[in-house]
Amino acid sequence: MNKTDIENKFSEHLFWDIRTGSVDMEKNAPYVVQRVLEYGRLSDWKLLLSYYGLSRIADIACHLRTLEERALSFISTVSGIPKSQFRCCIMKP
């Protein structure tokens, strides 16, 4: 699947605040990963996983400034990376 196919298959509610088709899967990877982790359905996760792969998703998630607790627990469990290694836990105010 190419990136246009992937973009069109994500749930519409994920990118409610931007124009349809304006998401660049490479340039906006952190934005896409965070939206799918926090608001995505299982089908969105599977699309994300098929496009980026688990190691890239985990790497991106480790560098996010914020991440909901539920999303953090999910990616930590799936990737095997302890929560303490995620920036959102290290940099908490």
Secondary structure, DSSP 8 states (H G I E B T S, - for coil): --HHHHHHHS-GGGGTTS-TT---TTTTHHHHHHHHHHH--HHHHHHHHHHH-HHHHHHHHHT-S---HHHHHHHHHHHT--GGGSHHHHT--
